[in-house]
Amino acid sequence: GDEFALVLIEAGEAEAADVVDRVRGALPLPGDPLLGRLGASFGVAVFQPGDDPDSLLRRADAAMYEDKRARRALA
């Protein structure tokens, strides 16, 4: 699957969670007759002192895979 990243400048966890909710809400529901089984998982990582771009992306990627595992467990 494809992966995309959004970079939010000066946003904390609450703002990032709001963006995730808005993006998730804009996606079609699973089983949409036109798009089939489109799904999305999200991972959020907030910059911490000592982070570099690679470590931040690794943490966001790990969070995304955790979201994916949790969503599959519910299905």
Protein Blocks (a to p, Z undefined) as FASTA:
>chain_A
ZZdddddehiafklmmmmmmmmmmmpccehiaklopaccddddddddehiafklmmmmmm
mmmmmmmmmmmmmZZ
